[in-house]
Amino acid sequence: MTFARCLALYVTSIVGVGVLGLPALAYRQAGVWSLVAWLVMIVLGAAVGYFFLQLALHHASGGGVADYARAAFGDPLGRLCGYLFYFAIPFGAPATAHIAALMLGEYQSWQYWTAFGIILVGAVIANAAGTTVAFRVQLVGAVVLAVALAVAVGGAITHVEPANFTTGPEHGPLSALGALLIVFFAFAGWEAVTGFAHEALTAGVNLRRVTAITVAIIAVLYTGFAVTSIGAIGPDLATTPNALGTLLSTTFGPHAVWVSRALSLLLGLLAVNAFVGSVARLGADLTRRRHLPQPLARATVRTHSLQLGILGAVVTAVFAPTALGMDTTVEIASGMFAAVTIIGLLAAARLLTLSKPALLVLFVTCALFASAILSNLAAIVTITAVAAATVVFVRNRAGST
């Protein structure tokens, strides 16, 4: 793994398709106050990146966050963390494909399902084909992503209206908390790249530089995109599924929306590609430790990639035809990713020697993520179910030995 490939993997793992579709979801939840959620998450995301960097430098392993939790708190919590992350992908991959597909067609239309299938199947095939193919996809995509968002933000700045930042009576400051979990989906990724940290360090990649550059890119792109989306689109943002397309259209005309549609397809593929690759490595590690139930135990990264794709298809078949809908998969995946992040941060507090200010930042970050999870019933139910399954599986394994 080279420095460029590692940086591309980090950036595209975090700056995924969520940055395109989530401004509208967050705006519907909190109005102008959603901007507060974006700014808070930028700060919290930088903190998470720092703590996960320190863990990677001192405790790098193929198991990522699950291994950090195991080293800090023992095997049961390590398994819970591993299961939460592993089973978040069958929700997170369809959720990402769902957000990207909405940019290309109305929900449940043939355009929607075509894009959905390309993203989900394409990412699984790329990882099953090997890491070289997957890394090349990430590298090309990272460059395209950075250029497109920079052009969109730069062009839309002149169309920002100060009046669009005035608050309406239907939203208050506390509504930003509800938007926080939605916005978190755009930042989920630090826990994913921990699975690649050991490989990067072995190859001599400077992870400190990679993390610093990634944080800087995220801060600039997300701040710019959130501000221009609200400032240039205004209240119409609540009903705008493709904010990037709207911003590009204001600068370059209506045909620019096709650029955003192509970009959304690419971003969806990149994000799912990175998550499947990281979690497939975790799955192989869990299999070696005999921590996965036998029907799910697979020896290689490639077979776990295929298995995650099948599980994602099952989740889609369950949620898409029902009243729950695919939006619920976004909420569930965000909650599970947030729970993994909380466990990883608590592991950092246990394993690392941190200053008092750093510990304060860490615990405040954990508290905000926990508050966001508790605001969503679907996330609570899913996390509780995974925790209960972990307890049952651990007890059964203990009874059989």
C-alpha positions in Angstrom: 0.0 0.0 0.0 1.4 3.4 -1.0 0.8 6.8 0.7 -1.5 7.9 -2.2 -3.6 4.8 -2.0 -3.8 5.0 1.7 -4.9 8.6 1.6 -7.5 7.9 -1.1 -8.8 5.0 1.0 -9.1 7.2 4.1 -10.8 10.1 2.3 -13.3 8.0 0.3 -14.1 5.9 3.4 -15.4 9.0 5.2 -16.4 11.4 2.4 -18.9 9.1 0.9 -22.2 9.5 -0.8 -23.8 10.6 2.4 -22.4 14.1 1.8 -24.7 14.4 -1.2 -28.0 13.1 0.2 -27.8 13.9 3.9 -28.0 17.7 3.8 -31.7 17.3 2.8 -32.4 14.6 5.5 -30.7 16.7 8.2 -32.5 19.9 7.1 -35.9 18.2 7.3 -35.0 17.2 10.9 -33.6 20.5 12.1 -33.9 23.2 9.5 -31.1 25.8 9.7 -30.0 24.2 13.0 -28.8 21.2 11.0 -25.7 23.4 10.2 -24.9 23.2 13.9 -25.0 19.4 13.6 -22.6 19.4 10.7 -20.1 21.7 12.4 -20.3 19.7 15.6 -19.7 16.5 13.7 -16.7 18.0 11.9 -15.1 18.7 15.3 -16.1 15.3 16.7 -14.9 13.6 13.6 -11.4 15.2 13.9 -11.3 14.0 17.5 -12.3 10.5 16.5 -9.6 10.5 13.8 -6.9 11.6 16.3 -7.8 8.9 18.9 -8.1 6.2 16.3 -4.7 7.2 14.9 -3.1 6.8 18.3 -4.7 3.4 18.7 -3.4 2.4 15.3 0.1 3.5 16.1 0.2 1.6 19.4 -2.1 -1.3 18.8 -2.4 -1.8 15.0 -4.0 -5.1 14.0 -6.2 -6.6 11.2 -9.1 -6.7 13.6 -9.3 -2.9 13.9 -11.7 -1.5 16.6 -12.7 -5.0 17.7 -9.1 -5.8 18.7 -8.8 -2.5 20.5 -11.9 -3.3 22.5 -10.6 -6.8 23.2 -7.3 -5.5 24.5 -9.0 -2.9 26.7 -12.0 -4.7 28.1 -11.6 -8.4 27.3 -13.0 -10.9 24.9 -16.8 -10.4 25.3 -16.8 -6.7 24.5 -14.3 -7.3 21.8 -16.8 -9.7 20.2 -19.7 -7.3 20.6 -17.7 -4.6 18.9 -16.7 -7.0 16.1 -20.3 -8.1 15.6 -21.7 -4.6 15.7 -19.3 -3.5 13.0 -19.6 -6.7 10.9 -23.4 -6.7 10.9 -23.6 -2.9 10.4 -22.4 -3.4 6.8 -25.5 -5.5 5.6 -27.4 -2.3 6.7 -24.8 0.3 5.8 -24.0 -1.0 2.3 -27.7 -0.9 1.2 -28.2 2.4 3.0 -25.3 3.9 1.0 -26.5 2.5 -2.2 -30.0 3.8 -1.4 -28.8 7.4 -0.9 -26.8 7.3 -4.1 -29.6 5.7 -6.1 -32.1 8.4 -5.0 -29.9 10.9 -7.0 -30.6 9.0 -10.2 -34.2 8.2 -9.9 -37.3 8.2 -7.7 -37.5 5.6 -4.9 -38.4 2.1 -6.3 -38.1 3.3 -10.0 -36.1 1.2 -12.4 -33.4 3.9 -12.5 -33.2 3.6 -8.7 -32.8 -0.2 -8.7 -30.3 -0.2 -11.5 -28.0 2.3 -9.7 -28.6 0.4 -6.4 -27.6 -2.9 -8.0 -24.5 -1.4 -9.7 -23.2 0.0 -6.4 -23.8 -3.0 -4.2 -22.7 -5.7 -6.7 -19.8 -3.6 -8.0 -18.3 -3.1 -4.6 -18.6 -6.8 -3.7 -17.0 -7.8 -7.0 -14.1 -5.3 -6.6 -13.2 -6.7 -3.2 -13.7 -10.3 -4.3 -11.3 -9.5 -7.2 -8.5 -8.5 -4.8 -7.1 -5.5 -2.9 -5.2 -4.2 -6.0 -8.4 -3.6 -7.9 -10.2 -2.2 -4.9 -7.4 0.3 -4.1 -7.2 1.5 -7.7 -10.9 2.2 -7.7 -10.5 4.3 -4.4 -7.5 6.3 -5.8 -9.2 7.4 -9.0 -12.5 8.1 -7.1 -10.8 10.3 -4.5 -9.4 12.7 -7.0 -12.7 13.0 -8.9 -14.6 13.5 -5.6 -12.3 16.3 -4.3 -12.5 18.2 -7.6 -16.2 17.9 -8.0 -17.1 19.0 -4.5 -14.6 21.9 -4.7 -16.1 23.1 -8.0 -19.7 22.8 -6.6 -18.9 24.7 -3.4 -16.8 27.4 -5.2 -19.4 28.1 -7.8 -22.3 28.2 -5.3 -20.8 30.6 -2.8 -21.9 33.6 -4.9 -25.5 32.3 -4.7 -25.6 32.2 -0.9 -28.4 34.3 0.6 -28.1 35.4 4.3 -31.9 35.2 4.7 -31.7 31.4 4.2 -29.9 31.2 7.6 -32.8 32.5 9.6 -34.5 30.0 11.8 -38.2 29.1 11.5 -40.6 28.5 14.4 -40.8 24.7 13.7 -37.2 24.0 14.7 -35.2 24.9 17.8 -31.6 24.3 19.0 -32.4 20.8 20.4 -33.5 19.7 16.9 -29.8 19.7 16.1 -29.3 16.7 18.4 -31.8 14.7 16.3 -29.9 15.7 13.1 -26.6 14.6 14.7 -27.2 10.9 14.2 -28.3 11.5 10.6 -25.2 13.6 9.9 -23.0 11.0 11.6 -23.6 8.7 8.6 -21.5 11.1 6.5 -18.6 10.7 9.0 -18.8 7.0 9.6 -15.5 5.6 8.3 -12.8 6.1 10.9 -13.8 2.8 12.4 -13.6 1.2 9.0 -10.1 2.3 8.1 -8.6 1.0 11.3 -8.8 -2.4 9.6 -6.3 -1.1 7.0 -4.0 0.5 9.6 -1.8 -2.5 10.2 -1.3 -3.0 6.4 -0.4 0.6 5.9 2.1 0.8 8.8 3.7 -2.4 7.6 4.2 -0.8 4.2 5.8 2.2 5.8 3.0 4.7 5.2 3.0 7.8 7.5 -0.4 7.5 9.1 0.0 10.8 10.9 0.2 12.7 7.6 -2.6 10.6 6.1 -4.9 11.4 9.1 -4.0 15.1 9.2 -4.7 15.6 5.5 -7.9 13.6 5.7 -9.2 15.7 8.6 -8.3 18.9 6.7 -10.1 17.7 3.5 -13.2 16.7 5.4 -13.4 20.0 7.3 -13.1 22.1 4.2 -15.4 20.1 1.9 -18.1 19.4 4.5 -18.2 22.9 5.9 -18.3 24.4 2.5 -21.0 21.9 1.2 -23.2 22.3 4.3 -23.0 26.1 4.3 -23.6 26.5 0.5 -26.4 23.8 0.5 -28.4 25.8 3.2 -27.4 29.2 2.0 -27.9 28.8 -1.7 -30.9 26.4 -1.8 -32.7 27.6 1.3 -35.9 26.0 2.5 -36.2 24.0 -0.7 -33.3 21.9 0.6 -35.8 19.8 2.6 -37.3 18.5 -0.7 -34.0 18.4 -2.7 -32.7 14.8 -2.9 -29.6 15.9 -4.9 -28.1 19.0 -3.3 -24.9 18.6 -5.3 -26.8 18.6 -8.6 -28.8 21.7 -7.5 -25.6 23.6 -6.6 -23.9 22.6 -9.9 -27.0 23.7 -11.8 -27.0 27.1 -10.3 -23.5 27.7 -11.7 -23.3 25.7 -14.9 -26.9 25.2 -15.9 -29.4 22.4 -15.7 -27.3 19.9 -17.6 -24.8 19.8 -14.8 -27.2 17.6 -12.8 -26.0 14.7 -14.9 -22.5 15.2 -13.5 -23.8 15.0 -10.0 -25.7 11.8 -10.9 -22.6 10.2 -12.2 -20.7 11.4 -9.2 -23.3 10.0 -6.8 -22.9 6.6 -8.5 -19.2 6.7 -8.2 -19.3 7.9 -4.5 -21.7 5.2 -3.6 -19.4 2.6 -5.1 -16.4 4.0 -3.4 -18.0 4.1 0.0 -19.4 0.6 -0.1 -16.1 -0.7 -1.6 -14.1 0.7 1.4 -16.6 -0.6 4.0 -16.9 -4.1 2.5 -13.1 -4.4 2.2 -12.5 -3.4 5.8 -15.2 -5.5 7.3 -14.3 -8.5 5.1 -10.8 -8.3 6.8 -12.5 -8.2 10.2 -14.6 -11.2 9.2 -11.5 -13.2 8.3 -10.0 -12.2 11.6 -13.1 -13.2 13.6 -13.1 -16.5 11.7 -9.5 -17.2 12.7 -10.4 -16.6 16.3 -13.5 -18.8 15.9 -15.7 -15.9 17.0 -18.3 -16.1 14.2 -21.1 -18.6 14.3 -20.3 -21.6 12.0 -22.7 -20.7 9.2 -21.0 -17.3 8.8 -17.4 -18.4 9.3 -15.4 -17.9 6.2 -11.6 -18.2 5.8 -10.7 -15.5 3.3 -11.4 -11.8 2.7 -12.9 -12.7 -0.7 -15.5 -15.1 0.6 -16.5 -12.6 3.4 -16.9 -9.9 0.7 -19.4 -12.2 -1.1 -21.1 -13.1 2.1 -21.6 -9.4 3.1 -23.1 -8.8 -0.3 -25.6 -11.6 0.2 -26.5 -10.3 3.7 -27.0 -6.8 2.2 -29.3 -8.2 -0.4 -31.4 -10.0 2.4 -31.7 -6.7 4.3 -32.8 -4.9 1.2 -35.4 -7.6 0.5 -36.8 -7.2 4.1 -36.9 -3.4 4.3 -37.6 -2.2 0.8 -41.1 -3.6 0.3 -42.3 -2.7 3.9 -43.4 0.5 5.6 -40.0 0.7 7.3 -38.4 1.6 3.9 -34.7 2.0 3.1 -34.4 5.2 5.1 -34.5 3.1 8.2 -31.4 1.2 7.1 -29.5 4.6 7.2 -30.7 5.1 10.9 -29.7 1.6 11.9 -26.3 1.7 10.2 -25.6 5.1 11.8 -26.5 3.8 15.2 -24.3 0.7 14.9 -21.4 2.7 13.5 -21.8 5.2 16.4 -21.8 2.4 18.9 -18.6 1.0 17.5 -17.0 4.4 17.6 -18.0 4.8 21.3 -16.5 1.5 22.2 -13.3 2.4 20.2 -13.0 5.7 22.0 -13.5 4.1 25.4 -10.8 1.6 24.5 -8.5 4.6 23.7 -9.2 6.0 27.2 -8.1 2.6 28.6 -5.2 1.8 26.4 -3.6 5.2 25.8 -1.9 7.7 28.1 -4.0 10.8 27.4 -4.0 14.3 28.9 -6.9 15.5 30.9 -8.1 17.8 28.1 -7.9 14.9 25.7 -9.9 12.7 28.0 -12.5 15.5 28.4 -12.9 15.7 24.6 -13.1 11.9 24.4 -15.9 11.6 27.0 -17.9 14.5 25.6 -17.7 12.9 22.2 -18.9 9.6 23.6 -21.8 11.3 25.4 -22.9 13.2 22.2 -22.8 10.0 20.2 -24.7 8.1 22.9 -27.4 10.8 23.0 -27.8 10.6 19.2 -28.3 6.8 19.4 -30.8 7.1 22.2 -32.9 9.5 20.0 -33.6 6.7 17.5 -35.7 3.7 18.3 -34.6 1.6 15.3 -30.9 2.0 16.3 -31.6 1.1 19.9 -33.5 -2.1 19.0 -30.9 -3.3 16.5 -27.9 -2.6 18.9 -29.8 -4.4 21.7 -30.5 -7.4 19.5 -26.8 -7.7 18.5 -25.8 -7.4 22.2 -28.2 -10.1 23.2 -27.0 -12.4 20.4 -23.4 -11.8 21.5 -24.3 -12.9 25.1 -26.1 -16.0 23.8 -23.2 -17.0 21.5 -20.5 -16.4 24.1 -22.4 -18.5 26.7 -23.0 -21.3 24.2 -19.4 -21.4 23.2 -18.4 -21.4 26.9 -20.8 -24.3 27.6 -19.5 -26.4 24.7 -15.8 -26.2 25.8 
